[in-house]
């Protein structure tokens, strides 16, 4: 093969590679932000993340160390009669008739980013929402005319131990407060929810806070409808007569 043919072949091969390279780099989609996030991580910088209401609350709770776990403990300790001293002078108001329950429904009011909920504001909002300060130094919604039946729902501080001590109320600051009802309640589950949800909404407005569900997401209509369906089913289940076995013949 002559040198002229070798030159022609080399030119054709080089042209093919050049065309392939132009096609590859011209049609290849732009690199997404993942590459930039990787470089940022390699430099030791934190990538920018869009904040969510749930994340904001978690960050506030994390400021107290392991406060997320403490928040759960605080809620459960409210049901333990051996924890804490009862509030005076209404120490019996809001005391649960029974310590047995099989379901808890929880809502939260969280302070907006960079803010806190202050004790005096919480007290005023609770009074305007028709709550009673009582047992365990927290607020309760009682059955009108029958406080001895126990609380329909209660409102506690998210920070351990969950109480609102009036001697320290002026200095109290918290990232969130928790509304919770335990079932069975002194009224039907659906009626208890219909008492708690509007009260929580009203207090959120008074405190300029954000109303969240049990997963610390903004409480929306879809979630409200789902919870109402759950509680309606709970009421139906409790009203249904127990199943009995048919006699064998």
KAGIPE-V274888 format. One record per residue. N is the residue number from 0. RES is the residue in three letters. SS is DSSP state (A for helix, B for strand, O for the rest). OMEGA is omega in radians with two decimals (999 if undefined). NEAR is the number of other C-alpha atoms within 12 Angstrom. Layout:
BEGIN
N|RES|SS|OMEGA|NEAR  N|RES|SS|OMEGA|NEAR
END
This chain:
BEGIN
0|UNK|O|-3.07|8  1|UNK|O|3.11|8  2|UNK|A|-3.14|9  3|UNK|A|3.12|10  4|UNK|A|3.09|11  5|UNK|A|3.12|12  6|UNK|A|3.14|13  7|UNK|A|-3.14|14  8|UNK|A|-3.13|15  9|UNK|A|3.12|14  10|UNK|A|3.14|14  11|UNK|A|3.14|14  12|UNK|A|3.13|14  13|UNK|A|3.12|14  14|UNK|A|3.14|14  15|UNK|A|3.10|14  16|UNK|A|-3.13|14  17|UNK|A|3.13|15  18|UNK|A|3.13|14  19|UNK|A|3.14|15  20|UNK|A|3.12|14  21|UNK|A|-3.14|13  22|UNK|A|-3.07|13  23|UNK|A|-3.08|13  24|UNK|A|3.12|13  25|UNK|A|-3.11|12  26|UNK|A|-3.12|11  27|UNK|O|-3.14|12  28|UNK|O|3.11|9  29|UNK|O|3.11|12  30|UNK|O|-3.13|12  31|UNK|O|-3.04|10  32|UNK|A|-3.12|12  33|UNK|A|3.11|13  34|UNK|A|3.12|13  35|UNK|A|3.12|17  36|UNK|A|3.13|18  37|UNK|A|3.12|17  38|UNK|A|3.11|14  39|UNK|A|3.14|15  40|UNK|A|3.13|14  41|UNK|A|3.10|12  42|UNK|O|3.12|11  43|UNK|O|-3.14|10  44|UNK|O|3.11|12  45|UNK|O|3.08|13  46|UNK|O|-3.14|17  47|UNK|O|3.13|13  48|UNK|O|3.10|9  49|UNK|O|-3.10|9  50|UNK|O|3.02|14  51|UNK|O|-3.13|17  52|UNK|A|3.12|27  53|UNK|A|3.14|30  54|UNK|A|3.11|22  55|UNK|A|-3.14|28  56|UNK|A|3.13|39  57|UNK|A|3.12|28  58|UNK|A|3.12|25  59|UNK|A|-3.14|30  60|UNK|A|-3.13|30  61|UNK|A|3.13|18  62|UNK|O|3.11|16  63|UNK|O|-3.09|19  64|UNK|O|-3.14|15  65|UNK|O|-3.00|17  66|UNK|A|3.11|26  67|UNK|A|3.09|27  68|UNK|A|3.13|19  69|UNK|A|3.14|21  70|UNK|A|3.11|35  71|UNK|A|3.12|27  72|UNK|A|-3.12|22  73|UNK|A|3.13|29  74|UNK|A|-3.09|36  75|UNK|A|-3.14|27  76|UNK|A|3.13|24  77|UNK|O|-3.13|42  78|UNK|O|-3.10|33  79|UNK|O|-3.06|22  80|UNK|O|-3.13|20  81|UNK|O|-3.08|12  82|UNK|O|3.01|20  83|UNK|O|3.10|22  84|UNK|O|3.13|22  85|UNK|O|-3.11|25  86|UNK|O|3.08|24  87|UNK|O|0.09|17  88|UNK|O|-3.07|15  89|UNK|O|-3.00|20  90|UNK|O|-3.10|22  91|UNK|O|-3.11|28  92|UNK|O|-3.14|32  93|UNK|O|3.08|38  94|UNK|O|3.14|35  95|UNK|O|-3.14|34  96|UNK|O|-3.14|23  97|UNK|O|3.09|20  98|UNK|O|3.13|20  99|UNK|O|3.06|15  100|UNK|O|-3.11|18  101|UNK|O|3.13|15  102|UNK|B|3.06|18  103|UNK|B|3.05|30  104|UNK|B|-3.01|35  105|UNK|B|2.96|37  106|UNK|B|3.10|41  107|UNK|B|2.87|42  108|UNK|B|-3.11|45  109|UNK|B|3.02|47  110|UNK|O|3.08|37  111|UNK|O|-3.06|28  112|UNK|O|3.11|23  113|UNK|O|-3.12|15  114|UNK|O|3.07|19  115|UNK|O|2.99|29  116|UNK|B|-3.06|38  117|UNK|B|-3.05|28  118|UNK|A|-3.13|29  119|UNK|A|3.11|23  120|UNK|A|3.13|28  121|UNK|A|-3.13|45  122|UNK|A|-3.14|33  123|UNK|A|-3.13|22  124|UNK|A|3.13|31  125|UNK|A|3.12|33  126|UNK|A|3.13|21  127|UNK|A|-3.14|19  128|UNK|O|3.07|28  129|UNK|O|3.13|25  130|UNK|O|-3.12|35  131|UNK|B|3.08|36  132|UNK|B|-3.06|37  133|UNK|O|-2.98|33  134|UNK|A|-3.13|40  135|UNK|A|3.12|41  136|UNK|A|3.04|36  137|UNK|O|-3.10|47  138|UNK|B|-3.09|45  139|UNK|B|2.88|45  140|UNK|B|-3.08|44  141|UNK|B|3.06|34  142|UNK|O|-3.08|25  143|UNK|O|3.14|18  144|UNK|O|-3.12|9  145|UNK|O|-3.13|15  146|UNK|A|-3.12|24  147|UNK|A|3.13|20  148|UNK|A|-3.14|24  149|UNK|O|-3.05|32  150|UNK|B|2.96|42  151|UNK|B|3.01|44  152|UNK|B|-3.10|45  153|UNK|B|-3.14|49  154|UNK|B|-3.07|50  155|UNK|B|3.02|45  156|UNK|B|-3.13|42  157|UNK|O|-3.13|44  158|UNK|O|-3.13|34  159|UNK|O|0.17|31  160|UNK|O|3.06|28  161|UNK|O|-3.03|36  162|UNK|O|3.02|39  163|UNK|O|-3.11|40  164|UNK|O|-3.05|31  165|UNK|A|3.11|22  166|UNK|A|-3.10|14  167|UNK|A|-2.98|14  168|UNK|A|-3.12|22  169|UNK|A|-3.10|18  170|UNK|A|-3.04|17  171|UNK|O|3.02|26  172|UNK|B|-3.10|26  173|UNK|B|3.10|39  174|UNK|O|-3.08|38  175|UNK|B|2.98|47  176|UNK|B|-3.05|52  177|UNK|B|2.98|48  178|UNK|B|3.12|45  179|UNK|B|3.01|43  180|UNK|B|3.12|45  181|UNK|B|-3.11|36  182|UNK|B|0.08|32  183|UNK|O|-3.13|33  184|UNK|O|3.11|38  185|UNK|O|3.02|30  186|UNK|O|3.13|27  187|UNK|O|-3.12|27  188|UNK|A|-3.12|35  189|UNK|A|3.10|31  190|UNK|A|3.10|24  191|UNK|A|3.09|36  192|UNK|A|-3.13|40  193|UNK|A|3.01|24  194|UNK|A|-3.04|31  195|UNK|A|-3.03|38  196|UNK|A|3.09|40  197|UNK|A|3.11|21  198|UNK|A|3.11|34  199|UNK|A|3.12|42  200|UNK|A|3.13|31  201|UNK|A|-3.14|25  202|UNK|A|3.08|37  203|UNK|A|3.10|34  204|UNK|A|-3.12|23  205|UNK|A|-3.10|25  206|UNK|A|-3.06|32  207|UNK|O|3.12|24  208|UNK|O|-3.12|33  209|UNK|B|-3.13|37  210|UNK|B|-3.08|39  211|UNK|B|3.06|35  212|UNK|O|-3.05|32  213|UNK|O|3.07|26  214|UNK|O|-3.13|19  215|UNK|O|2.96|29  216|UNK|O|3.12|25  217|UNK|B|-3.10|27  218|UNK|O|-3.13|29  219|UNK|O|-3.09|18  220|UNK|A|-3.11|13  221|UNK|A|3.13|12  222|UNK|A|3.10|20  223|UNK|A|-3.14|28  224|UNK|A|3.13|17  225|UNK|A|3.13|17  226|UNK|A|3.12|27  227|UNK|A|3.11|24  228|UNK|A|3.12|17  229|UNK|A|-3.09|20  230|UNK|A|3.06|30  231|UNK|A|3.10|21  232|UNK|A|3.10|17  233|UNK|A|3.12|25  234|UNK|A|3.14|23  235|UNK|A|-3.12|16  236|UNK|A|-3.13|16  237|UNK|A|3.13|17  238|UNK|A|-3.08|13  239|UNK|O|3.11|11  240|UNK|O|3.14|8  241|UNK|O|3.14|9  242|UNK|O|3.11|7  243|UNK|O|3.13|7  244|UNK|O|3.09|6  245|UNK|O|3.12|6  246|UNK|O|3.10|5  247|UNK|O|3.13|4  248|UNK|O|999|3
END
